[in-house]
Amino acid sequence: MKGRAFFLALVAGLALCACHNNTKKSGEFKLAGSETMYQAIVPEDDFTSDISMNFSSPVEIANLLQIQGVPFSQGYLASSLKATDQTSSFDKAIAMGILGADLGYLNIYEKTGNSIEVLSSIRKLAEGLNVGQYFDFETIKRLSLSKSNLDSLLFLSIDSYNQIDRYLTENNRGQLSALIIIGAWIEAQYLATQVIRIYPDHLLRDRIGEQKNFLSELISMAEPYCSLDRQFTELCSQLKEISSKYDEVEISYTQGEPVSSEKDGGLLVTQTGTSKVEMTDEQLEAIIDVTEKIRNLLIIK
């Protein structure tokens, strides 16, 4: 299983937050540069493409919520998760993923004060994992404060996380990249499932249902590390517990080719594939409950 491909799919998801939803309240979401970030960063790999199709990134989820008019809520954030409380590399990597998802949510809603605080925590965690040199804190902070350069902010965040992944992979620390991905996925899943309880929406419901396939691949990615230590063994069991609630969820896909179009000097990429999710209210409620339980176990010491 290609852990690096998973990581690239994760960060590519940040760039592709307009794939399912091409507009924001302020208008079209335009990617930076003359080519898409997906093409610029992610190698052509069918495996990577399949994973990115099935993974709704934290930024995509936040973007969907804003489009649907869901108000911002501080209560969704992992506020109890403090960088200084994370002692092991396992805890730091999981926390880095969780807070990365929160940062995407905050930036979409332009909550600058909160985002700088979360960004500072991410910086401390990166330094604790000895990858702080790849996290351009000052530039990301400046872009967050400007509130006017979301595409550049996403691109820089992608580049920072990409460099971190490359370093960890080359130095036989790929399990930490896996933990960052798992943390980000769990927090994005938590955000989506908490919102849908209060603001039912068919698009968000489909995004949650579609995670069945990605979760299966996520478990496969984590499998080689499940016996490393007690924490990893427990995490693998938790992922399988979430997966068990998806057993009866049915998903069918209709493939479609990505459509590229130039707009205002940037390349806008729209996915044309469609999916059909069959999930009962009872199945959804079970997914919501187990996601909340496991996410809270990860953020409460």
URDAUR-V972365 format. One record per residue. N is the residue number from 1. RES is the residue in one small letter. PHI is phi in whole degrees, -180 to 180 (NA if undefined). OMEGA is omega in whole degrees, 0 to 359 (none if undefined). Layout:
[[N & RES & PHI & OMEGA] [N & RES & PHI & OMEGA]]
This chain:
[[1 & m & NA & 186] [2 & k & -92 & 180] [3 & g & -61 & 180] [4 & r & -63 & 179] [5 & a & -63 & 177] [6 & f & -62 & 183] [7 & f & -65 & 179] [8 & l & -64 & 177] [9 & a & -65 & 179] [10 & l & -62 & 183] [11 & v & -71 & 175] [12 & a & -64 & 178] [13 & g & -59 & 177] [14 & l & -63 & 180] [15 & a & -74 & 187] [16 & l & -100 & 183] [17 & c & -65 & 178] [18 & a & -95 & 184] [19 & c & -63 & 180] [20 & h & -88 & 185] [21 & n & -136 & 190] [22 & n & -90 & 181] [23 & t & -130 & 172] [24 & k & -119 & 178] [25 & k & -60 & 183] [26 & s & -89 & 178] [27 & g & 120 & 182] [28 & e & -66 & 174] [29 & f & -90 & 185] [30 & k & -105 & 177] [31 & l & -80 & 181] [32 & a & -78 & 172] [33 & g & 84 & 185] [34 & s & -92 & 176] [35 & e & -140 & 181] [36 & t & -70 & 178] [37 & m & -66 & 178] [38 & y & -62 & 180] [39 & q & -67 & 184] [40 & a & -74 & 190] [41 & i & -111 & 188] [42 & v & -94 & 178] [43 & p & -65 & 179] [44 & e & -70 & 186] [45 & d & -150 & 183] [46 & d & -60 & 180] [47 & f & -63 & 180] [48 & t & -61 & 181] [49 & s & -63 & 180] [50 & d & -63 & 182] [51 & i & -68 & 182] [52 & s & -65 & 178] [53 & m & -67 & 186] [54 & n & -91 & 185] [55 & f & -105 & 174] [56 & s & -87 & 185] [57 & s & -67 & 177] [58 & p & -54 & 181] [59 & v & -70 & 178] [60 & e & -63 & 178] [61 & i & -61 & 180] [62 & a & -62 & 180] [63 & n & -64 & 178] [64 & l & -63 & 180] [65 & l & -63 & 181] [66 & q & -67 & 179] [67 & i & -59 & 182] [68 & q & -79 & 177] [69 & g & 80 & 178] [70 & v & -74 & 182] [71 & p & -69 & 176] [72 & f & -65 & 176] [73 & s & -137 & 176] [74 & q & -62 & 183] [75 & g & -64 & 179] [76 & y & -78 & 187] [77 & l & -78 & 178] [78 & a & -84 & 187] [79 & s & -65 & 181] [80 & s & -78 & 183] [81 & l & -86 & 183] [82 & k & -106 & 181] [83 & a & -59 & 183] [84 & t & -70 & 180] [85 & d & -86 & 184] [86 & q & -88 & 187] [87 & t & -99 & 182] [88 & s & -92 & 176] [89 & s & -62 & 177] [90 & f & -58 & 182] [91 & d & -63 & 182] [92 & k & -65 & 182] [93 & a & -68 & 177] [94 & i & -60 & 181] [95 & a & -63 & 179] [96 & m & -64 & 177] [97 & g & -69 & 180] [98 & i & -62 & 181] [99 & l & -70 & 175] [100 & g & -63 & 177] [101 & a & -66 & 177] [102 & d & -62 & 180] [103 & l & -63 & 177] [104 & g & -62 & 179] [105 & y & -62 & 181] [106 & l & -64 & 182] [107 & n & -68 & 178] [108 & i & -61 & 180] [109 & y & -91 & 176] [110 & e & 57 & 176] [111 & k & -93 & 190] [112 & t & -60 & 183] [113 & g & -58 & 179] [114 & n & -66 & 184] [115 & s & -66 & 179] [116 & i & -67 & 178] [117 & e & -64 & 178] [118 & v & -66 & 179] [119 & l & -60 & 178] [120 & s & -63 & 178] [121 & s & -66 & 178] [122 & i & -61 & 179] [123 & r & -60 & 180] [124 & k & -63 & 179] [125 & l & -65 & 179] [126 & a & -62 & 178] [127 & e & -65 & 178] [128 & g & -65 & 177] [129 & l & -94 & 181] [130 & n & 62 & 176] [131 & v & -127 & 182] [132 & g & -61 & 181] [133 & q & -68 & 180] [134 & y & -99 & 181] [135 & f & -111 & 184] [136 & d & -80 & 187] [137 & f & -60 & 186] [138 & e & -63 & 181] [139 & t & -70 & 178] [140 & i & -63 & 178] [141 & k & -62 & 181] [142 & r & -63 & 179] [143 & l & -67 & 178] [144 & s & -64 & 181] [145 & l & -69 & 184] [146 & s & -71 & 179] [147 & k & 60 & 187] [148 & s & -127 & 186] [149 & n & -136 & 185] [150 & l & -63 & 181] [151 & d & -64 & 179] [152 & s & -67 & 178] [153 & l & -62 & 179] [154 & l & -65 & 181] [155 & f & -62 & 181] [156 & l & -66 & 178] [157 & s & -62 & 178] [158 & i & -60 & 182] [159 & d & -62 & 180] [160 & s & -63 & 180] [161 & y & -67 & 178] [162 & n & -64 & 178] [163 & q & -66 & 177] [164 & i & -62 & 179] [165 & d & -61 & 181] [166 & r & -61 & 180] [167 & y & -64 & 182] [168 & l & -63 & 180] [169 & t & -65 & 182] [170 & e & -69 & 181] [171 & n & -110 & 175] [172 & n & 56 & 177] [173 & r & -125 & 183] [174 & g & -61 & 179] [175 & q & -63 & 180] [176 & l & -73 & 174] [177 & s & -62 & 178] [178 & a & -60 & 181] [179 & l & -67 & 178] [180 & i & -62 & 179] [181 & i & -63 & 181] [182 & i & -62 & 179] [183 & g & -60 & 180] [184 & a & -65 & 180] [185 & w & -65 & 181] [186 & i & -61 & 180] [187 & e & -69 & 177] [188 & a & -65 & 177] [189 & q & -64 & 178] [190 & y & -63 & 180] [191 & l & -58 & 182] [192 & a & -64 & 184] [193 & t & -73 & 177] [194 & q & -69 & 182] [195 & v & -65 & 186] [196 & i & -68 & 176] [197 & r & -65 & 184] [198 & i & -98 & 183] [199 & y & -125 & 180] [200 & p & -58 & 182] [201 & d & -154 & 185] [202 & h & -69 & 179] [203 & l & -66 & 179] [204 & l & -66 & 177] [205 & r & -60 & 178] [206 & d & -64 & 179] [207 & r & -60 & 179] [208 & i & -66 & 180] [209 & g & -62 & 182] [210 & e & -65 & 180] [211 & q & -70 & 179] [212 & k & -55 & 183] [213 & n & -69 & 179] [214 & f & -65 & 180] [215 & l & -62 & 177] [216 & s & -60 & 178] [217 & e & -70 & 178] [218 & l & -63 & 178] [219 & i & -64 & 178] [220 & s & -63 & 178] [221 & m & -66 & 183] [222 & a & -77 & 188] [223 & e & -50 & 182] [224 & p & -62 & 184] [225 & y & -104 & 188] [226 & c & -63 & 181] [227 & s & -102 & 181] [228 & l & -63 & 180] [229 & d & -160 & 183] [230 & r & -62 & 183] [231 & q & -64 & 180] [232 & f & -67 & 179] [233 & t & -60 & 180] [234 & e & -66 & 179] [235 & l & -63 & 179] [236 & c & -61 & 177] [237 & s & -65 & 180] [238 & q & -67 & 178] [239 & l & -63 & 179] [240 & k & -68 & 177] [241 & e & -66 & 176] [242 & i & -63 & 182] [243 & s & -60 & 182] [244 & s & -62 & 180] [245 & k & -76 & 177] [246 & y & -95 & 188] [247 & d & -52 & 185] [248 & e & -95 & 178] [249 & v & -77 & 181] [250 & e & -110 & 180] [251 & i & -132 & 174] [252 & s & -127 & 183] [253 & y & -118 & 169] [254 & t & -114 & 184] [255 & q & -68 & 176] [256 & g & -152 & 181] [257 & e & -83 & 175] [258 & p & -61 & 179] [259 & v & -111 & 181] [260 & s & -106 & 177] [261 & s & -146 & 180] [262 & e & -88 & 179] [263 & k & -149 & 177] [264 & d & 53 & 177] [265 & g & 83 & 178] [266 & g & -120 & 181] [267 & l & -106 & 180] [268 & l & -96 & 182] [269 & v & -110 & 180] [270 & t & -121 & 177] [271 & q & -81 & 182] [272 & t & -106 & 177] [273 & g & -70 & 179] [274 & t & -128 & 177] [275 & s & -134 & 176] [276 & k & -125 & 182] [277 & v & -111 & 175] [278 & e & -112 & 185] [279 & m & -144 & 181] [280 & t & -78 & 177] [281 & d & -62 & 179] [282 & e & -66 & 178] [283 & q & -66 & 178] [284 & l & -62 & 181] [285 & e & -63 & 178] [286 & a & -65 & 178] [287 & i & -66 & 178] [288 & i & -60 & 184] [289 & d & -64 & 184] [290 & v & -71 & 177] [291 & t & -64 & 179] [292 & e & -61 & 181] [293 & k & -60 & 185] [294 & i & -73 & 177] [295 & r & -59 & 182] [296 & n & -68 & 175] [297 & l & -63 & 182] [298 & l & -78 & 184] [299 & i & -101 & 182] [300 & i & -107 & 180] [301 & k & -88 & none]]
